[in-house]
Amino acid sequence: MSSQKDFIATLLSAPKYRALQLPQETIEDLIAQESLRYNETKKMQESVRKKLHQLTALYLGDPDYAQCSRELSNLTDALDLQNFADHMLSAHTSTSERLPYLQEFYQTIFAMTGKPHHVLDLACGLNPFAITRMGLDEEVVYEAFDIHLPRVQLLNQFFAQAGYTRAHAIQQDILVNPPTRQADVAFFFKEAHRMEQRRKGSNRILWKALQAKTILVSLPTNDIGKTHDMSGRMERLVLTSIEGLDWSVEKIFFPDEIVFCIHKGSSGNE
């Protein structure tokens, strides 16, 4: 037991992970899952390190959140706040690709779902900085979940300064502890394929646990180098994850991604 605690402490304090301030439950879950695959401690730990790198790779090139917080604290004008938000969205490929058609993106998906009053943004990344472009009411209940604590803290600072009093970011591993509050929509943008790498079948487990009427699953149509079409593989991932469930799916195509609108309806988990 003590060796496991030492291993967790070593991972959390490693230079490339220390700034992320990851929740311990994430490491414990990786250990539990990989212990089922490997009896030998060394092989298990090697696999945990690999899974952790896959899980956090997109975080490792993040902005300096302390510096961003200082910059944000000096902003009060709505236009300055919007420019700050756009700058944050441009910091990662997954959100910067959407910037040229950002408002159209949300207008299109909300035309299908109706304008939501309660949103769950799962494994949110930097996406919540788009809240001012979504066409939502300032009274919207917007809950954003991420495992990166400095990011969560900056998002909460931004929500407060932008006037979204019912928006809140939470450090939470959604696979270990899925949100269970009822909501109109759940965003799950460009993460389902990575979640499946972490644990096979995890998307089905997560989506069934959610109490959202519609889950908006966005997946990339091409690899990072834009040399391979992944559309077919991404569609199979979604359809396999909901196989046998009485849910309906609609697709919306955008330049760099497909949004699968999974309607759970009033039946919830069934």
C-alpha positions, -999 to +999 in steps of 0.1 A: +000+000+000+028+024+009+045+017-024+013+026-042+011+059-023+048+066-031+041+059-068+011+083-068+031+110-050+060+105-075+037+110-105+019+140-091+051+157-082+068+149-115+080+182-133+057+178-163+026+170-141+032+192-110+017+223-125-015+205-136-024+197-099-042+166-110-068+150-088-055+119-070-086+100-080-074+100-116-041+083-108-059+058-085-083+049-113-054+044-138-037+021-112-069+001-106-075-004-143-039-013-152-036-036-122-063-057-138-041-061-169-007-066-153+003-087-123+038-074-124+042-040-106+068-027-130+047-033-161+016-019-144+034+013-135+049+016-170+013+013-184+000+039-159+027+063-170+018+058-207-019+062-200-013+093-179+008+109-207-020+102-232-045+117-209-026+149-202-006+154-234-029+182-246-023+200-213+014+201-215+016+230-239-009+251-220-007+288-214+009+302-182-023+303-162-008+325-134+001+351-160-033+348-177-049+353-143-030+385-137-039+398-172-075+389-167-077+407-133-070+440-150-099+437-175-133+451-170-145+462-205-166+437-224-146+440-255-114+434-236-129+403-220-140+390-254-105+395-268-090+377-239-115+348-243-107+346-281-070+346-272-075+317-248-095+297-274-066+302-299-042+285-275-051+250-285-059+234-318-091+218-306-107+252-299-087+274-324-100+254-354-135+264-344-129+301-341-136+311-377-172+297-375-177+297-337-211+315-336-224+295-365-213+263-347-235+270-317-263+285-337-264+252-357-263+228-328-288+248-307-312+249-336-313+212-332-314+210-294-331+243-285-313+269-265-302+252-233-307+266-198-284+241-182-252+229-198-226+204-188-192+209-205-173+176-199-135+174-201-140+210-211-105+221-219-106+258-230-140+255-246-159+275-218-141+306-229-165+305-259-195+311-236-199+347-247-202+335-283-228+308-276-259+331-276-268+318-241-285+339-214-263+352-186-284+333-162-275+300-179-264+272-155-231+262-171-210+236-153-176+229-168-155+199-157-118+194-161-089+177-142-065+206-146-068+228-115-051+260-127-074+259-158-105+254-136-095+284-114-089+307-144-123+297-159-140+306-126-123+340-126-134+346-162-170+336-155-172+360-126-157+389-145-179+383-176-211+383-154-220+346-157-231+342-121-244+307-125-214+293-144-189+273-125-158+252-133-151+221-113-120+200-110-135+165-114-125+133-133-158+127-152-150+090-158-144+083-121-172+105-109-197+113-137-219+144-132-254+133-124-273+165-123-301+169-149-292+192-178-305+201-212-273+194-230-238+179-223-209+190-244-182+163-250-160+179-276-130+161-292-125+138-262-144+106-268-116+089-288-091+098-262-114+086-234-116+052-252-078+050-252-079+054-214-105+027-209-122+007-235-160+011-232-157+042-211-179+064-233-208+041-229-204+040-192-202+078-190-230+086-214-254+063-196-246+079-163-253+114-176-287+129-169-286+152-199-314+151-225-289+155-254-252+147-255-233+166-281-202+145-290-178+163-313-150+142-329-123+153-354-126+143-390-089+142-396-057+134-377-035+162-364-015+164-396-048+164-416-035+136-438-059+108-428-097+109-428-110+096-395-147+102-401-156+065-404-137+055-374-152+082-353-187+073-364-181+036-355-169+047-320-201+066-313-225+039-328-207+012-309-209+031-277-247+034-279-254+000-295-286-015-281-298+017-264-330+033-274-313+066-283-314+086-316-284+102-333-281+131-357-249+143-373-238+178-381-207+183-403-183+212-397-150+218-415-128+200-389-152+179-369-185+160-368-210+167-340-231+137-331-263+148-314-273+119-292-308+123-279-315+104-247-349+120-243-371+116-212-361+079-208-326+090-195-304+060-192-325+035-211 
